[in-house]
Amino acid sequence: MTRIYKNILILTGAGISAESGLATFRSSNGLWNNHKVEDVATIEGFERNPALVHDFYNELKVEVQKAEPNPAHFALTKLQQEYPAEINIVTQNVDTLHEKAGNKNVYHIHGQINQAVCLNCGHVLETWGDVDTETICPQCEVSGMMKPNIVFFGENLLCMDKVEVFLRKCDLFISIGTSGVVYPAAGFVQTAKYYGADTIEFTLDMTANNYLFDKHVLGKAGETLPKYVDELITSLKKNPAE
């Protein structure tokens, strides 16, 4: 008998966005969109050349806006609409493909490409327009203090208080398109499993932490996830909610 879940936590990584044509964060050559990661994704790089960093993310915004959700994103929308559980999505991706697909309860632990944060007052500006070293914060009206709201290396992840709660109470943990090597996200499955959740991963290749998952589904998530979601929804009919 298939278990009926009450709290589902979904973790998504670069793999799900790659199927929509967006470059993964760090390719095999150590570059991100042809830039050295230390130049565009570290506090030191931002302090050294803020104009370069702003230009990089402004260009990335254009690329992200053109990208469209793929069947894996839409499968999550269907799951949230048709499966009667609390379903939260924690993503390591800075794009907004989840939102574009209609996903709800999305938490961006690495920040969002369409946001900038004021280092003077903490105000978060949401915009698809360019942000640069001359941008004025709409709240404190100070210029030159806006930073892309991206979690750089060495910075704390966002929304972690909520994520910890989700991990403790979920009874199903689904990982989609993550490598299993970037911590602390790679350790989420261990926490969920400790508190009794079933664990399943959708990935192209076996991940570094694969031994923590009860089930592995290899292949493109755009092909495998919709089938799994349909199975979960169908299982409700076979096992009416208590």
N, C-alpha and C positions, 0 to 999 in steps of 0.2 A: 504493500500500500504506500503510495507516494505521500510524503509528509506535506501537510498544509502549513504554510509559513505565515507568520504574523508581522515579522520585521525583516525586511530585506535590505542589505547594504551592498551597493555596487561600487567598485573601485575601477576607474578607467585610466588608461595611460596612453602614451603616444601611438600605440598600435591602432587604436580605433580611429584616430584622426588621420593616420597615414593612409587609411583606406579611402579617405576623402581627398587625398592628394597633398596633405600638409606634411612637410618634412619633420621627421622625428627630431627630438631635442638635440641629441648628440649622435651623429652618424659615425660609421666605423673609422673615419679619418679624423675624428675628434672635433669636427667643425659643426656649427649650427648655421644653416643657410649661408655657407661660405665665410663665416666669421669665427674667429677663435672665441671659444666659450668664455675665457677669462677676460676678454675685451668687452663683451656685451651682456654677461650674466653674473657679474660680481660687483660688489660695492666698490672695490678698488678700481675696476674698469670704469665705473660710472664717475667716480671722483676724478679719475685721470682725464677722461674725455666724455663729459656728459652729452655733448653735441652728437658724437658718434653713436652713443647708445640710443638717444632719442631718434636719430635718423633710422637706425636699425628697426626699432619697434614701429615707427611710423610706416616703414615699408612693409613690415610684417602684417600690419593692420589691413593693408590693401589685399594682401594674399589671403588672409583669413576671411575677409568679407566675401571674396569670390568663391570660397569653398562651400560646398553643400553637404548636408548630413548624408550619411550612407545608411543602408538597411539596418545596421547594428544600432544606430541612434534611434531609428524609428521603432525598432523592436522594443527598446526601453520605454518609449512613449506608450506603446501598446500594453506593455506589462503594467505600467503605472495606471493606465486607464481601466484595465480589465481584471487585474488581480487584486483582491481586497486585502492588501497588506500595507503597512507603512513602508514606503520604498524611498530610500535616500541614495543619491548619487554623489560620490566623492571623486573628483577628477583631478589628475595631475596636469591636465592640459590647460593652457592659457587661452585657447580659442573658445568660441561660443557656439560650437556645433550642437551641443546638448540643448541649449536654449532654442536654437533655430529649429530643431526637430520637435520642439514642444515638451521636452523633458522638464519635470518639476523637481523641486527640492535638490538643486544642484549646488554643490559646495566646491569652490575652486581653491584648493589648498596651496597652489603655486601662483595664485593671482590671475588677473584677466588682462588680455591684450588691450581691451577697450577702456581701461581705467588708468588713471595716474593719481598718485598720492602726494600731498603737500608735505614736505619734510619740516615745514615750519609749524603747521597747525594740525596736520593729520587728516585734513579733508580729502575725501576720495572723489575725484572728478571722473565722470563717465562720459567718454566721447570717442567717436570714430575719426575725429579730425586730428590733425597733427598737433603734437605737444612738443615744445622745445625749451631751450634755456631762457627764453623770453616770456614764456607763458605765465600769466598772472593767475594766482589762486583766486577763485571766485568768493572764497570765504574770508581769508585774511588779507587779500589784496596785495600779497607780496609776490614779486616776480622772481623767476629763476630758481624756485625751490621745488618744482614738480619732478617727481621720479616715476617712471613707469611702475604701475602697481603689479610688478612681477617679483616673486620671491627669488632673490639672488642667492647664490651659494653663500652659506654662512648665516643667512637670515632665518628666522623662525617661520614655520609653515602657518598658514591662515586657518581659521575655523577649527583648530585642533581640540578645543574643549567639547565642541559638538561631536566631532569625529569619535572621540573617546567614548562618549555616551552611546553613539550608534554601534560601535564595535562591541560594547558590553551587552547590548540588548538584542542584537540581530540574531536570528536563527538560521539565516542563509546569507553567506558572504560570496559574492561573485566578483571575480577579477577579470577584467577585459583589456587585453593589449598592453600589459605591463611586463617589465623585464624581470622583476623580482630581485633587483640588485640595488635599487635606490632607497635608502632608508631615510625617514622612518616608515614610508609607505609600504616598503617590502615586508615590514613586520606586522602590518595590519591583520593579515590572515592568521598569524599566530595568536594574536589577542582574541580574535573572533572565535577561533577554534577552542581556545582555552575556556571561553564562556559557553561553549556548547553548540556553536553554529555549524551547519553543514557548509562545506567549502568547495567551490568549483572555479576553475580557471579556463578562460578562452584565450588561446595564444597560438601564434604561428609555430613556435618551438618550445620545448620544455624549458621552464624558467629555473633560476637558481634556487628558488624556494619551493620547487614543485612537490617535495615530499610532504608539505603541510596541507596540500589539497586532497580532498576525497576523490575528486574527479577531474580529469583533464580533457578538454575538447580542443583538438589541434585543427588549425585551418584559419581561414579568414573569418573574423567575427561577423562580417556582413552576410556570410553564408550560414554559419553555424548558430549564431545567437537567435535569429528569428525562429528557427526550428525548436530550440530549447524553450523559448518563451511560449510558443504554441503548445508545447508539451505541458508546461506548468499550468497554463490556463485550462487545458483539457483535463488535467488531473483534478481540478475542482469539481467537474461534473461527475467524476468517478468517486470522489471522496467529498461529499457535501460538507461544508463547514460545520463544526460542532456547535 
